Amino acid sequence: MKEDTNNAHNVSVRLSQADTDVKLAIYTERLDRYIETQESLNERLVGSIEKLNTNVETLQGWRSRVYGAKTGLIAVGILITHTVVVLGSLVALTGWTNNR
């Protein structure tokens, strides 16, 4: 009877060990798939971030161009205003000296 109990216990231990090995293999396989998925996700994220950095650099280039154009337009506006004021004062001075 004691021998039957020992055999049953040994069979139970072997089955338990086999069951643990199967569960470990399944877990390892799932972990490998998870790691592969995360690696592909990381690669896509890095690609997206690099593309975003390129777009930001392009926008900064356009921003500096717009600021340059704005500065140029302000300078031309000041030049035109100055020219109108000088010519207006010249016309006013000539008209004043002709009337005297």
N, CA, C and O atoms as a DFTB+ gen file, in Angstrom:
400 C
 N C O
     1  1       0.813      -1.184       0.000
     2  2       0.000       0.000       0.000
     3  2       0.860       1.252       0.000
     4  3       0.580       2.222      -0.704
     5  1       1.909       1.209       0.802
     6  2       2.810       2.355       0.877
     7  2       3.487       2.578      -0.467
     8  3       3.737       3.716      -0.863
     9  1       3.780       1.500      -1.158
    10  2       4.416       1.595      -2.462
    11  2       3.473       2.243      -3.480
    12  3       3.919       3.024      -4.320
    13  1       2.210       1.938      -3.416
    14  2       1.221       2.540      -4.314
    15  2       1.119       4.043      -4.061
    16  3       0.980       4.829      -4.997
    17  1       1.189       4.431      -2.800
    18  2       1.133       5.845      -2.449
    19  2       2.357       6.567      -2.983
    20  3       2.241       7.673      -3.512
    21  1       3.549       5.949      -2.848
    22  2       4.782       6.554      -3.374
    23  2       4.729       6.678      -4.887
    24  3       5.149       7.698      -5.432
    25  1       4.226       5.670      -5.572
    26  2       4.108       5.706      -7.038
    27  2       3.129       6.795      -7.469
    28  3       3.382       7.528      -8.425
    29  1       2.019       6.891      -6.758
    30  2       1.031       7.926      -7.076
    31  2       1.626       9.308      -6.847
    32  3       1.393      10.234      -7.625
    33  1       2.384       9.436      -5.789
    34  2       3.031      10.726      -5.493
    35  2       4.064      11.073      -6.568
    36  3       4.122      12.214      -7.026
    37  1       4.875      10.095      -6.971
    38  2       5.881      10.323      -8.018
    39  2       5.230      10.693      -9.342
    40  3       5.711      11.581     -10.046
    41  1       4.140      10.020      -9.683
    42  2       3.417      10.327     -10.924
    43  2       2.849      11.741     -10.830
    44  3       2.897      12.503     -11.796
    45  1       2.321      12.079      -9.677
    46  2       1.769      13.423      -9.469
    47  2       2.857      14.484      -9.592
    48  3       2.632      15.534     -10.194
    49  1       4.033      14.220      -9.027
    50  2       5.146      15.164      -9.108
    51  2       5.606      15.314     -10.550
    52  3       5.886      16.423     -11.004
    53  1       5.685      14.176     -11.287
    54  2       6.104      14.233     -12.693
    55  2       5.095      15.017     -13.532
    56  3       5.477      15.815     -14.388
    57  1       3.799      14.784     -13.279
    58  2       2.765      15.506     -14.018
    59  2       2.818      16.990     -13.664
    60  3       2.676      17.849     -14.534
    61  1       3.018      17.275     -12.408
    62  2       3.105      18.663     -11.976
    63  2       4.306      19.353     -12.626
    64  3       4.215      20.503     -13.056
    65  1       5.422      18.645     -12.693
    66  2       6.631      19.191     -13.327
    67  2       6.391      19.415     -14.813
    68  3       6.789      20.447     -15.354
    69  1       5.745      18.462     -15.482
    70  2       5.444      18.597     -16.912
    71  2       4.478      19.748     -17.138
    72  3       4.625      20.519     -18.086
    73  1       3.482      19.859     -16.255
    74  2       2.521      20.953     -16.356
    75  2       3.225      22.300     -16.180
    76  3       2.930      23.250     -16.905
    77  1       4.137      22.385     -15.239
    78  2       4.914      23.608     -15.016
    79  2       5.785      23.935     -16.217
    80  3       5.908      25.095     -16.611
    81  1       6.397      22.890     -16.804
    82  2       7.230      23.111     -17.998
    83  2       6.398      23.657     -19.153
    84  3       6.839      24.558     -19.866
    85  1       5.204      23.117     -19.340
    86  2       4.320      23.590     -20.416
    87  2       3.905      25.039     -20.162
    88  3       3.932      25.868     -21.072
    89  1       3.528      25.333     -18.936
    90  2       3.131      26.698     -18.598
    91  2       4.298      27.668     -18.786
    92  3       4.111      28.787     -19.265
    93  1       5.489      27.239     -18.412
    94  2       6.674      28.073     -18.585
    95  2       6.964      28.313     -20.069
    96  3       7.326      29.422     -20.461
    97  1       6.806      27.288     -20.879
    98  2       7.033      27.429     -22.324
    99  2       6.015      28.390     -22.927
   100  3       6.366      29.228     -23.759
   101  1       4.760      28.272     -22.513
   102  2       3.720      29.192     -23.014
   103  2       4.033      30.617     -22.583
   104  3       3.938      31.548     -23.383
   105  1       4.402      30.784     -21.331
   106  2       4.736      32.121     -20.825
   107  2       5.920      32.710     -21.585
   108  3       5.900      33.884     -21.954
   109  1       6.946      31.901     -21.819
   110  2       8.134      32.371     -22.537
   111  2       7.774      32.772     -23.963
   112  3       8.263      33.782     -24.470
   113  1       6.917      31.977     -24.610
   114  2       6.498      32.300     -25.974
   115  2       5.709      33.607     -26.003
   116  3       5.927      34.442     -26.880
   117  1       4.806      33.788     -25.062
   118  2       4.029      35.035     -24.985
   119  2       4.937      36.225     -24.703
   120  3       4.761      37.301     -25.275
   121  1       5.899      36.026     -23.827
   122  2       6.844      37.098     -23.514
   123  2       7.660      37.476     -24.739
   124  3       7.889      38.660     -24.985
   125  1       8.101      36.497     -25.506
   126  2       8.850      36.774     -26.744
   127  2       7.995      37.565     -27.730
   128  3       8.476      38.521     -28.338
   129  1       6.721      37.171     -27.893
   130  2       5.835      37.913     -28.792
   131  2       5.620      39.343     -28.305
   132  3       5.594      40.277     -29.106
   133  1       5.468      39.513     -26.996
   134  2       5.296      40.850     -26.426
   135  2       6.524      41.720     -26.688
   136  3       6.399      42.887     -27.060
   137  1       7.707      41.145     -26.491
   138  2       8.949      41.893     -26.723
   139  2       9.069      42.280     -28.190
   140  3       9.465      43.403     -28.500
   141  1       8.735      41.370     -29.094
   142  2       8.785      41.684     -30.531
   143  2       7.808      42.808     -30.878
   144  3       8.135      43.716     -31.643
   145  1       6.616      42.733     -30.311
   146  2       5.610      43.773     -30.559
   147  2       6.104      45.121     -30.048
   148  3       5.949      46.134     -30.730
   149  1       6.690      45.145     -28.868
   150  2       7.191      46.388     -28.301
   151  2       8.338      46.954     -29.129
   152  3       8.446      48.169     -29.296
   153  1       9.193      46.077     -29.648
   154  2      10.303      46.543     -30.485
   155  2       9.779      47.190     -31.758
   156  3      10.274      48.242     -32.164
   157  1       8.784      46.577     -32.395
   158  2       8.233      47.169     -33.620
   159  2       7.520      48.478     -33.304
   160  3       7.595      49.429     -34.083
   161  1       6.835      48.532     -32.181
   162  2       6.173      49.768     -31.770
   163  2       7.200      50.870     -31.520
   164  3       7.002      52.012     -31.936
   165  1       8.289      50.532     -30.847
   166  2       9.345      51.510     -30.582
   167  2       9.962      52.025     -31.877
   168  3      10.253      53.214     -32.001
   169  1      10.161      51.127     -32.842
   170  2      10.724      51.559     -34.126
   171  2       9.780      52.520     -34.832
   172  3      10.224      53.518     -35.401
   173  1       8.480      52.232     -34.804
   174  2       7.513      53.140     -35.434
   175  2       7.484      54.480     -34.717
   176  3       7.410      55.530     -35.356
   177  1       7.543      54.446     -33.380
   178  2       7.536      55.696     -32.618
   179  2       8.770      56.538     -32.925
   180  3       8.669      57.755     -33.078
   181  1       9.926      55.902     -33.014
   182  2      11.161      56.629     -33.329
   183  2      11.048      57.262     -34.717
   184  3      11.443      58.412     -34.913
   185  1      10.512      56.512     -35.674
   186  2      10.326      57.050     -37.024
   187  2       9.392      58.248     -37.021
   188  3       9.643      59.241     -37.704
   189  1       8.315      58.154     -36.253
   190  2       7.360      59.262     -36.177
   191  2       7.983      60.486     -35.523
   192  3       7.751      61.613     -35.961
   193  1       8.765      60.271     -34.489
   194  2       9.406      61.396     -33.801
   195  2      10.434      62.058     -34.709
   196  3      10.542      63.284     -34.730
   197  1      11.193      61.258     -35.463
   198  2      12.162      61.838     -36.393
   199  2      11.454      62.656     -37.466
   200  3      11.923      63.732     -37.837
   201  1      10.327      62.152     -37.967
   202  2       9.547      62.885     -38.965
   203  2       9.015      64.182     -38.359
   204  3       9.023      65.225     -39.011
   205  1       8.556      64.115     -37.122
   206  2       8.048      65.302     -36.438
   207  2       9.157      66.335     -36.258
   208  3       8.925      67.528     -36.451
   209  1      10.363      65.889     -35.889
   210  2      11.492      66.810     -35.748
   211  2      11.812      67.492     -37.072
   212  3      12.114      68.685     -37.103
   213  1      11.747      66.733     -38.172
   214  2      11.992      67.313     -39.487
   215  2      10.938      68.361     -39.803
   216  3      11.260      69.433     -40.315
   217  1       9.676      68.058     -39.501
   218  2       8.603      69.018     -39.758
   219  2       8.769      70.278     -38.914
   220  3       8.517      71.382     -39.398
   221  1       9.186      70.128     -37.675
   222  2       9.389      71.291     -36.807
   223  2      10.533      72.158     -37.345
   224  3      10.438      73.385     -37.351
   225  1      11.604      71.516     -37.794
   226  2      12.723      72.279     -38.367
   227  2      12.280      73.034     -39.617
   228  3      12.692      74.175     -39.824
   229  1      11.455      72.419     -40.445
   230  2      10.934      73.078     -41.641
   231  2      10.076      74.273     -41.253
   232  3      10.182      75.344     -41.851
   233  1       9.222      74.085     -40.246
   234  2       8.377      75.192     -39.794
   235  2       9.212      76.333     -39.228
   236  3       8.885      77.500     -39.442
   237  1      10.277      76.017     -38.515
   238  2      11.135      77.070     -37.969
   239  2      11.825      77.833     -39.095
   240  3      12.034      79.042     -38.992
   241  1      12.178      77.131     -40.168
   242  2      12.771      77.802     -41.325
   243  2      11.781      78.766     -41.956
   244  3      12.132      79.898     -42.288
   245  1      10.534      78.315     -42.122
   246  2       9.514      79.201     -42.680
   247  2       9.215      80.362     -41.742
   248  3       8.948      81.476     -42.194
   249  1       9.258      80.111     -40.460
   250  2       9.006      81.170     -39.485
   251  2      10.049      82.276     -39.612
   252  3       9.710      83.460     -39.591
   253  1      11.310      81.893     -39.744
   254  2      12.360      82.909     -39.879
   255  2      12.202      83.663     -41.198
   256  3      12.472      84.863     -41.266
   257  1      11.761      82.955     -42.256
   258  2      11.522      83.645     -43.531
   259  2      10.382      84.653     -43.414
   260  3      10.466      85.758     -43.949
   261  1       9.319      84.267     -42.712
   262  2       8.178      85.166     -42.535
   263  2       8.599      86.380     -41.710
   264  3       8.220      87.508     -42.026
   265  1       9.383      86.151     -40.654
   266  2       9.864      87.284     -39.863
   267  2      10.751      88.192     -40.693
   268  3      10.696      89.413     -40.547
   269  1      11.565      87.616     -41.559
   270  2      12.405      88.423     -42.438
   271  2      11.571      89.243     -43.396
   272  3      11.854      90.420     -43.618
   273  1      10.538      88.630     -43.969
   274  2       9.654      89.364     -44.887
   275  2       8.906      90.459     -44.142
   276  3       8.722      91.557     -44.667
   277  1       8.477      90.168     -42.931
   278  2       7.766      91.168     -42.125
   279  2       8.683      92.358     -41.831
   280  3       8.268      93.511     -41.948
   281  1       9.907      92.078     -41.455
   282  2      10.875      93.145     -41.192
   283  2      11.132      93.964     -42.452
   284  3      11.217      95.191     -42.399
   285  1      11.255      93.272     -43.592
   286  2      11.464      93.975     -44.861
   287  2      10.286      94.871     -45.201
   288  3      10.480      96.003     -45.644
   289  1       9.065      94.383     -45.002
   290  2       7.878      95.200     -45.285
   291  2       7.798      96.411     -44.358
   292  3       7.412      97.498     -44.789
   293  1       8.154      96.234     -43.117
   294  2       8.159      97.369     -42.182
   295  2       9.191      98.398     -42.630
   296  3       8.925      99.600     -42.600
   297  1      10.368      97.930     -43.045
   298  2      11.417      98.852     -43.505
   299  2      10.958      99.599     -44.759
   300  3      11.184     100.804     -44.873
   301  1      10.324      98.909     -45.691
   302  2       9.820      99.571     -46.905
   303  2       8.720     100.565     -46.544
   304  3       8.657     101.656     -47.112
   305  1       7.859     100.196     -45.608
   306  2       6.805     101.113     -45.165
   307  2       7.383     102.375     -44.550
   308  3       6.908     103.476     -44.829
   309  1       8.399     102.226     -43.721
   310  2       9.048     103.401     -43.110
   311  2       9.712     104.245     -44.184
   312  3       9.643     105.473     -44.137
   313  1      10.352     103.604     -45.148
   314  2      11.002     104.333     -46.241
   315  2       9.983     105.112     -47.061
   316  3      10.221     106.271     -47.402
   317  1       8.856     104.496     -47.380
   318  2       7.804     105.194     -48.143
   319  2       7.244     106.358     -47.339
   320  3       7.043     107.445     -47.881
   321  1       6.991     106.144     -46.057
   322  2       6.486     107.219     -45.195
   323  2       7.491     108.371     -45.144
   324  3       7.111     109.537     -45.245
   325  1       8.753     108.041     -44.989
   326  2       9.784     109.074     -44.935
   327  2       9.846     109.835     -46.257
   328  3       9.974     111.059     -46.259
   329  1       9.757     109.129     -47.371
   330  2       9.804     109.777     -48.682
   331  2       8.612     110.710     -48.857
   332  3       8.772     111.825     -49.352
   333  1       7.426     110.275     -48.461
   334  2       6.229     111.118     -48.574
   335  2       6.371     112.361     -47.712
   336  3       6.007     113.454     -48.146
   337  1       6.886     112.219     -46.515
   338  2       7.051     113.365     -45.615
   339  2       8.071     114.350     -46.196
   340  3       7.838     115.559     -46.185
   341  1       9.189     113.846     -46.699
   342  2      10.219     114.730     -47.263
   343  2       9.698     115.437     -48.510
   344  3       9.887     116.643     -48.666
   345  1       9.043     114.690     -49.398
   346  2       8.503     115.325     -50.615
   347  2       7.384     116.302     -50.273
   348  3       7.272     117.365     -50.884
   349  1       6.566     115.942     -49.305
   350  2       5.503     116.863     -48.879
   351  2       6.071     118.147     -48.302
   352  3       5.561     119.236     -48.570
   353  1       7.109     118.020     -47.522
   354  2       7.716     119.238     -46.954
   355  2       8.400     120.059     -48.049
   356  3       8.406     121.288     -47.986
   357  1       8.973     119.390     -49.049
   358  2       9.580     120.100     -50.178
   359  2       8.520     120.862     -50.966
   360  3       8.727     122.019     -51.333
   361  1       7.404     120.226     -51.221
   362  2       6.311     120.895     -51.958
   363  2       5.774     122.051     -51.120
   364  3       5.505     123.126     -51.658
   365  1       5.615     121.853     -49.844
   366  2       5.110     122.909     -48.972
   367  2       6.106     124.077     -48.910
   368  3       5.700     125.239     -48.919
   369  1       7.380     123.776     -48.849
   370  2       8.409     124.818     -48.792
   371  2       8.438     125.598     -50.116
   372  3       8.556     126.823     -50.125
   373  1       8.329     124.868     -51.226
   374  2       8.324     125.553     -52.528
   375  2       7.078     126.413     -52.678
   376  3       7.152     127.536     -53.177
   377  1       5.946     125.895     -52.252
   378  2       4.713     126.695     -52.336
   379  2       4.784     127.906     -51.432
   380  3       4.283     128.971     -51.793
   381  1       5.371     127.778     -50.307
   382  2       5.491     128.912     -49.378
   383  2       6.422     129.969     -49.931
   384  3       6.152     131.164     -49.815
   385  1       7.547     129.522     -50.548
   386  2       8.487     130.511     -51.077
   387  2       7.934     131.165     -52.337
   388  3       8.294     132.311     -52.604
   389  1       7.090     130.519     -53.126
   390  2       6.490     131.114     -54.318
   391  2       5.433     132.148     -53.956
   392  3       5.241     133.125     -54.681
   393  1       4.761     131.940     -52.859
   394  2       3.711     132.880     -52.433
   395  2       4.314     134.109     -51.764
   396  3       3.582     135.080     -51.571
   397  1       5.519     134.139     -51.417
   398  2       6.134     135.316     -50.771
   399  2       6.622     136.279     -51.716
   400  3       7.160     137.313     -51.321
